[in-house]
Amino acid sequence: MYLRNINEYKYKESIEIKGNIILDFDENNIPVALEILDAHKFFGVEKYSLKQPIGIKMNIEVGEEKIRVKAWFNFIFHLKEIENPVEVDTVNDIKLPATQTNFATVIA
């Protein structure tokens, strides 16, 4: 699963938050994309559920010492809406400046 900012940006670098979550930053050190490898396994849903999420809310905080991703993903799975919260963090060992970014999308 790959989610990115729809605005144009110049990619700078990626960091691995956990083994299957990768966060991309632009040249201004702003988080611009999130990738979840093997997302169907990570969320415990079928691949078809990932193709049409019904809602995504995400907050990315870069602090002096750590980078934290808090997110809520809503999918339809077996004809029911399920919410999968995600909260992961990693050490800010590349010394990115403090920032906060929010993303949200709702599919009607």
Beta strands, then each sheet from edge to edge (+ up, - down):
strand 1: 2-4
strand 2: 11-18
strand 3: 21-26
strand 4: 31-36
strand 5: 55-62
strand 6: 66-77
strand 7: 80-91
strand 8: 99-106
sheet 1: 1+ 4- 3+ 2-
sheet 2: 7+ 6- 5+ 8-
end
